Amino acid sequence: MNLKLFPSAVLLVLLTVLAACATETGIAKDILDQEPEFRITAAEMVADYTASESEADDKYKGKVVVVTGVISEIYRGFLYTPYVDLEEGVRCSFSDNEDEVMLTLVEGQTISMKGQGDRLLFGVELRGCTVE
């Protein structure tokens, strides 16, 4: 890569990632008062994606979902975005507004989280999550 273009490329990538992270709060606000279209266990949701990723995307992507499962990990990812992973393979991203709630969660706890279905990436992804 041309060295003159490298700083611009890095800046573009960082701005894109920052814009994506900033939307967690927006998604959470947008779906706060919406009734979920699905109430499902994490195991059921992962099974749907295992059976057919495209059919599961059609079913869940962009939809409000409440998923229940057992917490396997609580952490902050790239750019300090908070995440909760469920044992079954569902990954929920939270906004920084949820920091106080995140501090009350523990690994091994069964939890229900409301979020917007996204895609299969690092597990089944939900965005803009809040604890139900």
Helices and strands as residue ranges (DSSP letters): H 6-31, E 38-41, H 42-51, H 53-60, E 64-76, G 78-80, E 82-86, E 90-94, G 96-98, H 99-102, E 110-120, E 124-131
